Amino acid sequence: MMRAVLAGVAVVLAAAGCAVGPNFRTPAAPAVDGYVAEALPAKTASTGASGGAAQSFQFGRDLPGEWWALFGSSKLDALIKEAMANYPSIAAQQAALRAAREDARAGRGVFLPKAQGMLGGQRAQVSGASIAPGFPGFITNVFQANVGVSYTFDLFGGERRELERLKAQVEQQNFLLEGSYLTLTANVASTAVQLASVREQIAVTREIISLEQKQLDLIQRQYAIGIRTQADVLQQQSNLASVRASLPSLQQQRSAAAHALAVLSGQLPHDALPVEIDLANLKLPENVPVSLPSTLVAQRPDIRAQEALMHEASAAVGVATANMLPQLTLNGSAGGESLSFSNLLTPGAGVWNLSAGLTQPIFAGGALNAKRRAAVAAFDQAAALYRLTVLNAFQNVADTLTALDNDAQALKAQSDAVGAARASLDLIKRQYDAGAVNYVSLLAAQQIYQQSRIAYVRAVASRYTDTITLFQALGGGWWNRNDAGTLRAAPSGSRH
């Protein structure tokens, strides 16, 4: 027996460090030096109004951990911090991360011997025939106490691959949590911008309603003295009603944004305090940090989570392969056995055993081969999804970079349109008062001015929203945050 044990130990030592299955390697980053084919301008267009500053792209600069601070709003900062502390999805992801870490800790126990104590007793009638023919039967007590130890040698690294899989699961869960943080902060910031935009659109609409009401009052006075027709009054009443009709929709958008912010902060809409935030409270970041393409794959939480899932699938191939190979188990126990409890631990009652076993699957109906092929297919699936995640990430960044440039041009054009519409409306009002143009011309000028002002507010909001989207597309700077609860592995190549 001792020779067999020594032989088994020798096999283990020879196989030490050997783990079947593929050794996972992080896929290389795409070998590109830009996000878009066309050259981006050094600076975007600028407009001499709030939210109209030119933005320059700082390639190779790192995002700060609290990227929302770049908007210079204490109100936005407070909203995001409240959401990070109270949103239930974050608590759920944190719990999932803790569970994954404990599973990994439990997985390490397989590398240590397992010991189990046993204390038992029984009373039984024994047949005398088992001792000698004609021997009378008798009743006896048997007491046992022993400690058993077993150890299964990880000959082919199956247990090491399983622990590797569990660690990859922890990493995946960590980056799912980081992705939740990023999505939450971006949603809060975007919803706050939407709320501010709608508040300003409501203010503009109410201002226009006030102007239209004054115009109606004037026309009604002119009608009373006979210099305007009833058709003029009805036209202006229709115009005023049309502007008022646009207000409930804007008010509903404001309410929906406020409700969304309440839920993102972990509160019921009924209990949340009103959020007073305006576009004027926000500062458009003029120097926009943009990570290099070579570091994006290490910064996006969704890419890192998919990479960890790919690593997990790779380790599962090793586990499935090891299950097809021999397993060596060593068992031993020592204790006492006696007919009376008082003699259980005396020298003469001692018993022990030592055994070793080598098991090799011979026939399982093709199940083990099928499971390995399934593990390989799952790895191929994870690898394909990783490539898709990378492609989508680069598309996100490319889309937002071009959007910021186009947003700036759209805002400049919209600013010019507001100025021209205002000048045109003032001129036509004077002409209308002098009787040089009809009411239809005035009505058209009023509608154009109203639409241009609302469109200008939306254009300003788009610049803020797309800047937020860019920071989200770049990974949100999670590696520069200081809060506890997640892994902190800085992406290679990142710099401040």
Summary of the structure (lengths in Angstrom):
residues: 496
radius of gyration: 37.4
end to end distance: 64.3
largest distance: 139.9
contacts: 1492
relative contact order: 0.18
helix: 61%
strand: 12%
